[in-house]
Amino acid sequence: MRRTSLFLMALTLLGLVFTASSQAAERTIYIENLARDAREEHLKFFFSPFGKVLGAYVPLTREEDMNKGYGYIAMEEENANKAVEMLNSRTLLGQPLKMYLFTGDIGDRMKRY
């Protein structure tokens, strides 16, 4: 066994290296019916009482610089479930939101915080 692998194994045993199994699962929430002037910052602020927001994405139209009426938020799985349960149908910027746990992949579009 190489010296580097022994070193990493020792750090892992001491809890100093995070493995994939020790990290919390991430879930993406799909939000629809956004007010046209809502941005990523609004979503981050709206969801932050339920835990750390890991990323946000609100697609904008090219012509008018307004959002397309939907967006995404990434949170730890436990916090995402709680946020969807508590915030579904709540109002943000005058619009009642609908939200679902998203099962697809939006790739690199999401801004990570």
C-alpha positions in Angstrom: 0.0 0.0 0.0 1.3 3.4 -0.9 2.2 6.0 1.7 -0.4 8.4 0.4 -3.3 5.9 0.7 -2.3 5.1 4.3 -2.2 8.8 5.1 -5.7 9.3 3.6 -7.0 6.2 5.4 -5.7 7.6 8.7 -7.3 11.0 8.1 -10.6 9.3 7.2 -10.6 7.3 10.4 -10.0 10.4 12.4 -12.9 12.1 10.7 -10.8 14.7 9.0 -11.7 13.7 5.4 -15.3 13.8 4.3 -16.3 10.9 2.2 -19.4 10.9 -0.1 -21.3 8.9 2.5 -20.7 11.4 5.3 -22.0 14.4 3.3 -25.7 15.2 3.4 -27.7 14.5 0.3 -28.7 17.5 -1.8 -32.2 18.0 -3.2 -33.4 20.5 -5.8 -36.7 22.3 -5.4 -38.6 23.4 -8.5 -40.6 26.6 -7.9 -43.2 27.8 -10.3 -45.5 30.9 -10.5 -42.7 33.3 -9.6 -43.4 37.0 -9.8 -41.7 38.4 -13.0 -39.2 40.5 -11.0 -38.1 37.7 -8.7 -34.4 36.9 -8.8 -32.1 34.3 -7.2 -31.5 36.6 -4.2 -35.2 36.6 -3.4 -35.4 32.8 -3.5 -32.3 32.5 -1.3 -33.7 34.9 1.3 -37.2 33.2 1.2 -35.8 29.7 1.7 -32.9 30.5 4.1 -34.9 30.1 7.4 -35.2 26.4 6.6 -31.4 25.8 6.2 -28.4 26.7 4.1 -29.3 27.4 0.4 -26.6 25.6 -1.7 -27.6 27.1 -5.0 -30.2 29.0 -6.9 -31.2 29.5 -10.5 -33.9 31.7 -12.1 -33.8 31.7 -15.9 -34.3 35.1 -17.5 -35.8 36.0 -20.9 -33.4 37.5 -23.4 -35.5 40.4 -24.5 -37.0 41.8 -21.3 -34.6 40.7 -18.5 -37.5 39.2 -16.6 -37.7 35.7 -15.3 -39.6 33.0 -17.1 -41.9 32.3 -14.1 -40.0 29.4 -12.5 -36.7 28.7 -10.7 -34.7 26.2 -8.7 -33.2 26.0 -5.2 -30.7 23.4 -3.9 -30.7 22.5 -0.2 -29.8 19.6 1.9 -32.4 16.9 1.5 -33.9 17.2 5.0 -34.2 21.0 4.8 -35.6 20.8 1.3 -38.4 18.5 2.4 -39.3 20.8 5.3 -39.1 23.9 3.1 -41.5 22.4 0.5 -43.9 21.3 3.2 -44.0 24.7 4.9 -43.6 27.1 1.9 -45.8 25.5 -0.7 -48.7 28.0 -1.6 -47.0 30.8 0.3 -46.7 34.2 -1.3 -43.4 35.8 -2.6 -43.6 39.2 -4.1 -47.4 39.0 -4.4 -47.5 35.6 -6.1 -48.5 32.3 -4.5 -45.8 29.8 -5.2 -46.1 26.1 -6.2 -43.1 23.9 -5.5 -42.0 20.4 -5.9 -38.9 18.3 -5.2 -37.2 18.2 -8.6 -35.9 14.8 -9.8 -34.0 16.0 -13.0 -30.6 17.6 -13.3 -30.1 21.3 -14.3 -26.3 21.0 -14.5 -24.0 24.0 -14.2 -26.7 26.6 -14.5 -27.3 26.7 -10.8 -25.2 29.3 -8.9 -23.5 27.8 -5.9 -23.1 29.8 -2.8 
